[in-house]
Amino acid sequence: MAKIKLTTLDELNDNIWGPVGTPERDEMEAQLKEDLNAYLLGEAIKKARQAQELTQEQLGERVGVQKSQISKLEKGKSVITLPTISRVFRALGVQTAALDLGAQGKVTLW
């Protein structure tokens, strides 16, 4: 009977993206973190919108953008700037927000 060679996820990542610490691997991991953060922010927007029983179109009207832009934000498929985050969450009734900078403290956004 033939033996099956199992490959770990770490080995696959090393083969595809290069070892940890190489420019290719660092770039891939940085992009993955950005994509995850965009997704999580989009989910927060979506949950807040749905809690208020708003459609994407209604939220878009409040923010001053098209429904398609709200859809992209909720899916994490659009680059979102701090001014846009502010407009979206203010439109959702979020009165204050702060950015946690870890050891550097918090910065009030609005």
Secondary structure as the mmCIF struct_conf table of DSSP 4:
data_model
#
loop_
_struct_conf.conf_type_id
_struct_conf.id
_struct_conf.beg_label_comp_id
_struct_conf.beg_label_asym_id
_struct_conf.beg_label_seq_id
_struct_conf.end_label_comp_id
_struct_conf.end_label_asym_id
_struct_conf.end_label_seq_id
HELX_LH_PP_P HELX_LH_PP_P1 ALA A 2 LEU A 6
HELX_RH_AL_P HELX_RH_AL_P1 LEU A 9 TRP A 17
BEND BEND1 PRO A 19 PRO A 19
TURN_TY1_P TURN_TY1_P1 VAL A 20 GLY A 21
BEND BEND2 THR A 22 THR A 22
HELX_RH_AL_P HELX_RH_AL_P2 PRO A 23 ALA A 51
TURN_TY1_P TURN_TY1_P2 GLN A 52 GLU A 53
HELX_RH_AL_P HELX_RH_AL_P3 GLN A 56 VAL A 63
TURN_TY1_P TURN_TY1_P3 GLY A 64 GLY A 64
BEND BEND3 VAL A 65 VAL A 65
HELX_RH_AL_P HELX_RH_AL_P4 LYS A 67 LYS A 75
TURN_TY1_P TURN_TY1_P4 GLY A 76 GLY A 76
BEND BEND4 SER A 78 SER A 78
HELX_RH_AL_P HELX_RH_AL_P5 LEU A 82 ALA A 91
TURN_TY1_P TURN_TY1_P5 LEU A 92 GLY A 93
STRN STRN1 ALA A 98 ASP A 100
HELX_RH_3T_P HELX_RH_3T_P1 GLY A 102 GLN A 104
STRN STRN2 LYS A 106 THR A 108
#
